[in-house]
């Protein structure tokens, strides 16, 4: 391995690349990783010099607090390459703000902005060949931070590690999915950590989602923990409903993740003159709209899936099929987003961030 140095980041380059071993036409999401990874440790009350090293296993104490008290948060981002070989991120400032907001809620020290962006840019330039051009192709980026202090007393850690790993990706969901409206289990509650991208939020979803999958549904749309009367978000996505020509989505609160794709869809709707109500959405309203034929679409929005159309939902033993429509908002928004992300369309809001 060859050791290099930049002003802010120590770099140890991998001597060989794994890229020739990868079938980019048959990727399984989140299973293949690039040649390098970024990390930075928090010790003695400050973040140390960042490093980039070959991707590989790490040594960590069994008593590391992350294993016992769950101090871990993460982000999901993507890098895209246009036909000229230029590399772009999509609204990375929002991911940076959100990971620090999540970290603060879990008593994790916030990460410096210059380290975050310099780390992303340096890592992406090292592994640039892993980013394939073409609509639907991307490099999924996973920034995350976790408690490393070797101690099992119940208190916040004094040491942490911030990391970024990269995984080449194609479309996350390719087919329309079937969902279950939650009636018993909750994703989060008032005053909790639902707005944070905390690792434990996702772990808590796995069991009720597995029950839904046994009934033939791929995801759960979560309802409010107090009454289970209002629809809030899906397992890995924010959720949108189209009744007639109007778009509806639940408002942000301390239970709902402030999704980057969600806020982009809301802005695109405004650009296109599509009315979008951000308000509470009741189960009763959606069931009645499905019964009277005014429910035209339900779709999820998230970084991994981009836009994921929903073909059916179940609640209270009732199953409602949602026929496909010719003037699909899901298709419209997905096309618009992908074209902006891949530098194929005007970026009037300055969402593209070129990696130089």
HUHUJO-V985275 format. One record per pair of residues at least 12 apart in sequence whose ideal C-beta (glycine too) atoms are under 10 Angstrom apart, sorted by sequence separation. I is the first residue (numbers start at 1). J is the second residue. If there is no record, write none. Layout:
I_J + I_J
This chain:
1_13 + 2_14 + 22_34 + 38_50 + 39_51 + 40_52 + 77_89 + 78_90 + 99_111 + 100_112 + 127_139 + 147_159 + 148_160 + 208_220 + 221_233 + 222_234 + 238_250 + 250_262 + 266_278 + 286_298 + 297_309 + 298_310 + 310_322 + 311_323 + 340_352 + 1_14 + 2_15 + 19_32 + 38_51 + 39_52 + 77_90 + 79_92 + 97_110 + 100_113 + 147_160 + 148_161 + 188_201 + 220_233 + 221_234 + 222_235 + 249_262 + 297_310 + 298_311 + 309_322 + 311_324 + 1_15 + 18_32 + 37_51 + 38_52 + 39_53 + 77_91 + 78_92 + 96_110 + 146_160 + 147_161 + 187_201 + 205_219 + 208_222 + 220_234 + 221_235 + 238_252 + 249_263 + 298_312 + 337_351 + 1_16 + 18_33 + 19_34 + 37_52 + 38_53 + 77_92 + 96_111 + 124_139 + 145_160 + 146_161 + 187_202 + 205_220 + 219_234 + 220_235 + 298_313 + 309_324 + 18_34 + 19_35 + 36_52 + 37_53 + 96_112 + 97_113 + 100_116 + 123_139 + 145_161 + 146_162 + 188_204 + 218_234 + 219_235 + 221_237 + 233_249 + 249_265 + 262_278 + 309_325 + 17_34 + 18_35 + 36_53 + 37_54 + 75_92 + 77_94 + 96_113 + 99_116 + 124_141 + 144_161 + 145_162 + 146_163 + 187_204 + 188_205 + 205_222 + 218_235 + 219_236 + 222_239 + 231_248 + 232_249 + 233_250 + 239_256 + 249_266 + 17_35 + 36_54 + 37_55 + 77_95 + 123_141 + 144_162 + 145_163 + 186_204 + 187_205 + 219_237 + 221_239 + 231_249 + 232_250 + 238_256 + 247_265 + 295_313 + 16_35 + 17_36 + 35_54 + 36_55 + 37_56 + 39_58 + 75_94 + 76_95 + 77_96 + 143_162 + 144_163 + 185_204 + 186_205 + 231_250 + 232_251 + 233_252 + 238_257 + 247_266 + 309_328 + 14_34 + 15_35 + 34_54 + 35_55 + 36_56 + 75_95 + 93_113 + 96_116 + 143_163 + 144_164 + 185_205 + 219_239 + 221_241 + 230_250 + 237_257 + 238_258 + 239_259 + 249_269 + 309_329 + 310_330 + 14_35 + 34_55 + 35_56 + 37_58 + 75_96 + 95_116 + 96_117 + 120_141 + 142_163 + 143_164 + 144_165 + 187_208 + 232_253 + 236_257 + 238_259 + 307_328 + 309_330 + 13_35 + 14_36 + 33_55 + 77_99 + 142_164 + 143_165 + 185_207 + 186_208 + 233_255 + 237_259 + 238_260 + 240_262 + 247_269 + 290_312 + 298_320 + 307_329 + 308_330 + 309_331 + 13_36 + 33_56 + 75_98 + 93_116 + 120_143 + 141_164 + 142_165 + 182_205 + 185_208 + 212_235 + 232_255 + 233_256 + 238_261 + 239_262 + 246_269 + 290_313 + 299_322 + 307_330 + 12_36 + 75_99 + 92_116 + 93_117 + 96_120 + 119_143 + 141_165 + 142_166 + 184_208 + 185_209 + 232_256 + 233_257 + 237_261 + 238_262 + 298_322 + 306_330 + 307_331 + 11_36 + 73_98 + 74_99 + 75_100 + 92_117 + 95_120 + 140_165 + 141_166 + 142_167 + 183_208 + 209_234 + 232_257 + 237_262 + 238_263 + 240_265 + 290_315 + 295_320 + 297_322 + 307_332 + 309_334 + 73_99 + 140_166 + 141_167 + 182_208 + 185_211 + 209_235 + 224_250 + 233_259 + 240_266 + 251_277 + 252_278 + 287_313 + 296_322 + 297_323 + 307_333 + 308_334 + 11_38 + 73_100 + 75_102 + 116_143 + 139_166 + 140_167 + 182_209 + 184_211 + 185_212 + 208_235 + 209_236 + 238_265 + 247_274 + 248_275 + 249_276 + 251_278 + 253_280 + 286_313 + 291_318 + 295_322 + 296_323 + 297_324 + 306_333 + 307_334 + 73_101 + 74_102 + 89_117 + 92_120 + 139_167 + 140_168 + 141_169 + 180_208 + 194_222 + 222_250 + 238_266 + 246_274 + 247_275 + 248_276 + 249_277 + 250_278 + 251_279 + 287_315 + 290_318 + 295_323 + 296_324 + 297_325 + 306_334 + 307_335 + 9_38 + 73_102 + 92_121 + 138_167 + 139_168 + 140_169 + 180_209 + 205_234 + 206_235 + 224_253 + 226_255 + 233_262 + 240_269 + 245_274 + 246_275 + 247_276 + 248_277 + 249_278 + 250_279 + 251_280 + 286_315 + 287_316 + 290_319 + 291_320 + 296_325 + 299_328 + 301_330 + 305_334 + 306_335 + 307_336 + 72_102 + 73_103 + 138_168 + 139_169 + 140_170 + 182_212 + 205_235 + 225_255 + 245_275 + 246_276 + 247_277 + 248_278 + 249_279 + 250_280 + 251_281 + 283_313 + 290_320 + 293_323 + 297_327 + 299_329 + 300_330 + 307_337 + 9_40 + 72_103 + 73_104 + 89_120 + 137_168 + 138_169 + 180_211 + 181_212 + 194_225 + 205_236 + 224_255 + 244_275 + 246_277 + 247_278 + 248_279 + 250_281 + 284_315 + 287_318 + 289_320 + 290_321 + 296_327 + 297_328 + 299_330 + 306_337 + 307_338 + 8_40 + 71_103 + 73_105 + 89_121 + 111_143 + 137_169 + 138_170 + 140_172 + 180_212 + 224_256 + 242_274 + 248_280 + 249_281 + 283_315 + 290_322 + 296_328 + 297_329 + 298_330 + 299_331 + 301_333 + 306_338 + 73_106 + 136_169 + 137_170 + 138_171 + 179_212 + 180_213 + 187_220 + 192_225 + 202_235 + 222_255 + 248_281 + 283_316 + 287_320 + 296_329 + 297_330 + 301_334 + 72_106 + 87_121 + 111_145 + 136_170 + 137_171 + 138_172 + 178_212 + 187_221 + 188_222 + 190_224 + 201_235 + 202_236 + 222_256 + 242_276 + 243_277 + 265_299 + 286_320 + 296_330 + 297_331 + 299_333 + 71_106 + 73_108 + 89_124 + 110_145 + 131_166 + 136_171 + 178_213 + 180_215 + 185_220 + 187_222 + 189_224 + 190_225 + 266_301 + 299_334 + 306_341 + 18_54 + 70_106 + 71_107 + 72_108 + 88_124 + 109_145 + 130_166 + 132_168 + 134_170 + 135_171 + 136_172 + 180_216 + 181_217 + 186_222 + 187_223 + 188_224 + 189_225 + 190_226 + 240_276 + 241_277 + 265_301 + 301_337 + 17_54 + 18_55 + 69_106 + 71_108 + 87_124 + 108_145 + 130_167 + 131_168 + 132_169 + 178_215 + 180_217 + 183_220 + 185_222 + 186_223 + 187_224 + 188_225 + 189_226 + 248_285 + 264_301 + 10_48 + 14_52 + 16_54 + 69_107 + 87_125 + 108_146 + 130_168 + 132_170 + 136_174 + 178_216 + 179_217 + 180_218 + 182_220 + 185_223 + 186_224 + 187_225 + 194_232 + 243_281 + 248_286 + 262_300 + 263_301 + 10_49 + 11_50 + 12_51 + 13_52 + 14_53 + 15_54 + 106_145 + 108_147 + 127_166 + 178_217 + 179_218 + 180_219 + 181_220 + 182_221 + 184_223 + 186_225 + 194_233 + 261_300 + 262_301 + 9_49 + 10_50 + 11_51 + 12_52 + 13_53 + 14_54 + 106_146 + 107_147 + 124_164 + 126_166 + 177_217 + 178_218 + 179_219 + 180_220 + 181_221 + 182_222 + 183_223 + 185_225 + 186_226 + 241_281 + 261_301 + 262_302 + 8_49 + 9_50 + 10_51 + 11_52 + 12_53 + 13_54 + 14_55 + 75_116 + 79_120 + 87_128 + 106_147 + 123_164 + 127_168 + 177_218 + 178_219 + 179_220 + 180_221 + 181_222 + 182_223 + 240_281 + 248_289 + 259_300 + 260_301 + 261_302 + 265_306 + 8_50 + 9_51 + 10_52 + 11_53 + 12_54 + 14_56 + 102_144 + 103_145 + 122_164 + 123_165 + 124_166 + 176_218 + 177_219 + 179_221 + 181_223 + 182_224 + 186_228 + 239_281 + 243_285 + 259_301 + 260_302 + 261_303 + 264_306 + 265_307 + 9_52 + 10_53 + 77_120 + 81_124 + 85_128 + 88_131 + 102_145 + 119_162 + 123_166 + 175_218 + 182_225 + 185_228 + 243_286 + 259_302 + 260_303 + 261_304 + 5_49 + 6_50 + 79_123 + 87_131 + 99_143 + 119_163 + 120_164 + 184_228 + 188_232 + 241_285 + 259_303 + 261_305 + 79_124 + 99_144 + 100_145 + 119_164 + 173_218 + 183_228 + 187_232 + 188_233 + 241_286 + 243_288 + 244_289 + 257_302 + 261_306 + 6_52 + 85_131 + 87_133 + 95_141 + 99_145 + 116_162 + 120_166 + 173_219 + 182_228 + 186_232 + 187_233 + 243_289 + 261_307 + 81_128 + 86_133 + 96_143 + 109_156 + 115_162 + 181_228 + 187_234 + 242_289 + 243_290 + 4_52 + 79_127 + 81_129 + 85_133 + 90_138 + 95_143 + 107_155 + 108_156 + 109_157 + 116_164 + 187_235 + 232_280 + 241_289 + 246_294 + 79_128 + 81_130 + 84_133 + 92_141 + 107_156 + 108_157 + 109_158 + 111_160 + 182_231 + 230_279 + 231_280 + 232_281 + 241_290 + 243_292 + 244_293 + 245_294 + 247_296 + 3_53 + 81_131 + 83_133 + 89_139 + 106_156 + 107_157 + 109_159 + 112_162 + 181_231 + 182_232 + 230_280 + 231_281 + 244_294 + 246_296 + 247_297 + 248_298 + 79_130 + 80_131 + 81_132 + 82_133 + 83_134 + 92_143 + 109_160 + 111_162 + 229_280 + 230_281 + 231_282 + 243_294 + 244_295 + 245_296 + 1_53 + 79_131 + 80_132 + 81_133 + 82_134 + 87_139 + 89_141 + 108_160 + 182_234 + 229_281 + 230_282 + 231_283 + 242_294 + 243_295 + 244_296 + 247_299 + 249_301 + 1_54 + 78_131 + 80_133 + 81_134 + 109_162 + 144_197 + 146_199 + 182_235 + 229_282 + 230_283 + 242_295 + 243_296 + 276_329 + 80_134 + 108_162 + 143_197 + 229_283 + 230_284 + 231_285 + 241_295 + 242_296 + 243_297 + 80_135 + 144_199 + 179_234 + 227_282 + 228_283 + 229_284 + 230_285 + 231_286 + 241_296 + 242_297 + 243_298 + 274_329 + 81_137 + 179_235 + 201_257 + 224_280 + 227_283 + 229_285 + 241_297 + 242_298 + 80_137 + 81_138 + 103_160 + 177_234 + 195_252 + 240_297 + 241_298 + 242_299 + 272_329 + 80_138 + 81_139 + 179_237 + 195_253 + 196_254 + 223_281 + 224_282 + 240_298 + 241_299 + 274_332 + 78_137 + 79_138 + 80_139 + 103_162 + 194_253 + 195_254 + 198_257 + 223_282 + 224_283 + 239_298 + 240_299 + 274_333 + 78_138 + 79_139 + 177_237 + 179_239 + 194_254 + 195_255 + 197_257 + 221_281 + 223_283 + 239_299 + 240_300 + 269_329 + 272_332 + 50_111 + 77_138 + 78_139 + 79_140 + 193_254 + 194_255 + 195_256 + 196_257 + 197_258 + 238_299 + 239_300 + 240_301 + 268_329 + 272_333 + 47_109 + 50_112 + 77_139 + 78_140 + 79_141 + 192_254 + 193_255 + 194_256 + 195_257 + 196_258 + 197_259 + 221_283 + 237_299 + 238_300 + 239_301 + 46_109 + 47_110 + 77_140 + 78_141 + 99_162 + 173_236 + 190_253 + 191_254 + 192_255 + 194_257 + 195_258 + 237_300 + 238_301 + 239_302 + 269_332 + 45_109 + 47_111 + 50_114 + 76_140 + 77_141 + 172_236 + 173_237 + 190_254 + 191_255 + 234_298 + 236_300 + 237_301 + 238_302 + 265_329 + 268_332 + 269_333 + 272_336 + 47_112 + 50_115 + 76_141 + 77_142 + 172_237 + 188_253 + 189_254 + 190_255 + 221_286 + 234_299 + 235_300 + 237_302 + 265_330 + 268_333 + 271_336 + 42_108 + 46_112 + 49_115 + 50_116 + 75_141 + 76_142 + 77_143 + 188_254 + 189_255 + 234_300 + 236_302 + 237_303 + 42_109 + 48_115 + 52_119 + 75_142 + 76_143 + 188_255 + 231_298 + 233_300 + 234_301 + 235_302 + 236_303 + 237_304 + 240_307 + 265_332 + 266_333 + 47_115 + 50_118 + 51_119 + 74_142 + 75_143 + 76_144 + 187_255 + 188_256 + 233_301 + 234_302 + 236_304 + 237_305 + 265_333 + 268_336 + 42_111 + 50_119 + 74_143 + 75_144 + 186_255 + 187_256 + 188_257 + 233_302 + 236_305 + 237_306 + 239_308 + 241_310 + 264_333 + 265_334 + 268_337 + 52_122 + 73_143 + 74_144 + 75_145 + 187_257 + 237_307 + 240_310 + 40_111 + 52_123 + 73_144 + 74_145 + 234_305 + 237_308 + 239_310 + 265_336 + 40_112 + 50_122 + 55_127 + 72_144 + 73_145 + 74_146 + 236_308 + 261_333 + 264_336 + 265_337 + 268_340 + 50_123 + 72_145 + 73_146 + 237_310 + 261_334 + 264_337 + 52_126 + 71_145 + 72_146 + 234_308 + 40_115 + 52_127 + 71_146 + 72_147 + 40_116 + 70_146 + 71_147 + 234_310 + 261_337 + 264_340 + 38_115 + 70_147 + 71_148 + 221_298 + 264_341 + 271_348 + 38_116 + 69_147 + 71_149 + 271_349 + 40_119 + 66_145 + 67_146 + 68_147 + 221_300 + 38_118 + 39_119 + 66_146 + 67_147 + 242_322 + 38_119 + 65_146 + 66_147 + 219_300 + 267_348 + 268_349 + 38_120 + 64_146 + 65_147 + 66_148 + 69_151 + 231_313 + 245_327 + 247_329 + 267_349 + 64_147 + 65_148 + 66_149 + 68_151 + 69_152 + 242_325 + 38_122 + 64_148 + 65_149 + 68_152 + 69_153 + 231_315 + 245_329 + 267_351 + 38_123 + 64_149 + 65_150 + 67_152 + 68_153 + 69_154 + 71_156 + 242_327 + 264_349 + 36_122 + 37_123 + 38_124 + 60_146 + 63_149 + 64_150 + 65_151 + 68_154 + 69_155 + 71_157 + 219_305 + 242_328 + 247_333 + 36_123 + 61_148 + 63_150 + 64_151 + 65_152 + 69_156 + 77_164 + 79_166 + 105_192 + 106_193 + 228_315 + 242_329 + 264_351 + 35_123 + 36_124 + 38_126 + 60_148 + 61_149 + 62_150 + 63_151 + 64_152 + 65_153 + 69_157 + 72_160 + 78_166 + 105_193 + 242_330 + 34_123 + 61_150 + 63_152 + 65_154 + 68_157 + 71_160 + 74_163 + 75_164 + 77_166 + 79_168 + 105_194 + 219_308 + 221_310 + 240_329 + 34_124 + 36_126 + 37_127 + 58_148 + 60_150 + 61_151 + 62_152 + 63_153 + 65_155 + 79_169 + 105_195 + 106_196 + 108_198 + 218_308 + 240_330 + 35_126 + 36_127 + 65_156 + 66_157 + 78_169 + 102_193 + 105_196 + 219_310 + 260_351 + 34_126 + 35_127 + 65_157 + 104_196 + 105_197 + 106_198 + 218_310 + 221_313 + 223_315 + 34_127 + 64_157 + 65_158 + 102_195 + 103_196 + 105_198 + 106_199 + 217_310 + 218_311 + 240_333 + 33_127 + 34_128 + 35_129 + 36_130 + 65_159 + 66_160 + 101_195 + 102_196 + 103_197 + 106_200 + 219_313 + 221_315 + 34_129 + 35_130 + 64_159 + 65_160 + 66_161 + 101_196 + 102_197 + 103_198 + 217_312 + 34_130 + 101_197 + 102_198 + 216_312 + 217_313 + 33_130 + 34_131 + 64_161 + 98_195 + 99_196 + 102_199 + 217_314 + 32_130 + 98_196 + 99_197 + 216_314 + 98_197 + 102_201 + 215_314 + 183_283 + 60_161 + 182_283 + 95_197 + 181_283 + 212_314 + 217_319 + 38_141 + 42_145 + 58_161 + 216_319 + 8_112 + 215_319 + 27_132 + 34_139 + 37_142 + 38_143 + 40_145 + 42_147 + 43_148 + 58_163 + 181_286 + 8_114 + 9_115 + 24_130 + 39_145 + 42_148 + 43_149 + 181_287 + 8_115 + 25_132 + 33_140 + 34_141 + 41_148 + 42_149 + 19_127 + 22_130 + 24_132 + 32_140 + 9_118 + 33_142 + 8_118 + 9_119 + 17_127 + 19_129 + 24_134 + 27_137 + 30_140 + 55_165 + 7_118 + 8_119 + 11_122 + 19_130 + 29_140 + 55_166 + 6_118 + 9_121 + 11_123 + 14_126 + 17_129 + 18_130 + 30_142 + 50_162 + 52_164 + 55_167 + 9_122 + 13_126 + 14_127 + 17_130 + 24_137 + 27_140 + 45_158 + 47_160 + 48_161 + 8_122 + 9_123 + 44_158 + 45_159 + 50_164 + 11_126 + 42_157 + 43_158 + 44_159 + 47_162 + 6_122 + 42_158 + 43_159 + 42_159 + 43_160 + 41_159 + 42_160 + 43_161 + 41_160 + 42_161 + 179_298 + 40_160 + 41_161 + 42_162 + 73_193 + 40_161 + 41_162 + 76_197 + 177_298 + 179_300 + 4_126 + 39_161 + 40_162 + 41_163 + 74_196 + 75_197 + 176_298 + 177_299 + 39_162 + 40_163 + 70_193 + 73_196 + 74_197 + 176_299 + 177_300 + 38_162 + 39_163 + 40_164 + 73_197 + 74_198 + 38_163 + 39_164 + 72_197 + 73_198 + 74_199 + 37_163 + 38_164 + 39_165 + 72_198 + 73_199 + 37_164 + 38_165 + 71_198 + 72_199 + 73_200 + 173_300 + 36_164 + 37_165 + 38_166 + 70_198 + 71_199 + 72_200 + 73_201 + 74_202 + 177_305 + 36_165 + 37_166 + 70_199 + 71_200 + 173_302 + 179_308 + 36_166 + 70_200 + 172_302 + 34_165 + 35_166 + 69_200 + 70_201 + 172_303 + 173_304 + 174_305 + 177_308 + 179_310 + 183_314 + 33_165 + 34_166 + 172_304 + 173_305 + 176_308 + 177_309 + 178_310 + 179_311 + 180_312 + 181_313 + 183_315 + 33_166 + 34_167 + 66_199 + 70_203 + 171_304 + 172_305 + 173_306 + 175_308 + 176_309 + 177_310 + 178_311 + 179_312 + 180_313 + 181_314 + 182_315 + 183_316 + 32_166 + 33_167 + 34_168 + 169_303 + 171_305 + 172_306 + 173_307 + 174_308 + 175_309 + 176_310 + 177_311 + 178_312 + 179_313 + 180_314 + 181_315 + 183_317 + 30_165 + 32_167 + 33_168 + 169_304 + 171_306 + 173_308 + 176_311 + 177_312 + 178_313 + 179_314 + 180_315 + 181_316 + 31_167 + 32_168 + 172_308 + 173_309 + 175_311 + 176_312 + 177_313 + 178_314 + 179_315 + 30_167 + 31_168 + 32_169 + 171_308 + 181_318 + 29_167 + 28_167 + 29_168 + 30_169 + 180_319 + 181_320 + 27_167 + 29_169 + 27_168 + 28_169 + 29_170 + 178_319 + 27_169 + 28_170 + 29_171 + 30_172 + 27_170 + 29_172 + 178_321 + 24_168 + 26_170 + 27_171 + 29_173 + 178_322 + 24_169 + 25_170 + 22_168 + 24_170 + 176_322 + 176_324 + 19_168 + 105_254 + 176_330 + 102_257 + 101_258 + 98_257 + 76_236 + 98_258 + 97_258 + 98_259 + 98_260 + 141_303 + 97_260 + 140_303 + 171_334 + 94_258 + 140_304 + 94_259 + 95_260 + 138_303 + 94_260 + 138_304 + 93_260 + 94_261 + 171_338 + 92_260 + 138_306 + 91_260 + 94_263 + 90_260 + 91_261 + 94_264 + 136_306 + 90_261 + 91_263 + 91_264 + 90_264 + 76_259 + 77_260 + 76_260 + 75_260 + 76_261 + 136_334 + 135_334 + 135_335 + 138_338 + 136_338 + 135_338 + 138_341 + 135_339 + 138_342 + 137_342 + 135_341 + 136_342 + 135_342 + 95_303 + 134_342 + 133_342 + 135_344 + 133_343 + 91_303 + 90_303 + 131_355 + 78_303 + 76_302 + 77_303 + 78_304 + 76_303 + 128_355 + 75_303 + 76_304 + 78_306 + 125_355 + 124_355 + 125_356 + 121_353 + 123_355 + 124_356 + 120_353 + 121_354 + 122_355 + 121_355 + 120_355 + 121_356 + 117_353 + 117_355 + 90_337 + 91_340 + 90_340 + 91_341 + 90_341 + 88_340 + 89_341 + 90_342 + 88_341 + 88_342 + 88_343 + 87_343 + 86_343 + 90_347 + 93_350 + 94_351 + 80_338 + 91_349 + 93_351 + 82_341 + 83_342 + 84_343 + 88_347 + 91_350 + 92_351 + 80_340 + 82_342 + 83_343 + 91_351 + 92_352 + 93_353 + 80_341 + 81_342 + 82_343 + 83_344 + 90_351 + 91_352 + 92_353 + 79_341 + 80_342 + 81_343 + 82_344 + 89_351 + 90_352 + 91_353 + 78_341 + 80_343 + 88_351 + 89_352 + 90_353 + 92_355 + 80_344 + 88_352 + 89_353 + 88_353 + 89_354 + 86_352 + 87_353 + 88_354 + 89_355 + 87_354 + 88_355 + 86_354 + 87_355 + 86_355 + 87_356 + 82_352 + 86_356 + 80_352 + 82_354 + 30_304 + 79_353 + 81_355 + 29_304 + 80_355 + 29_305 + 79_355
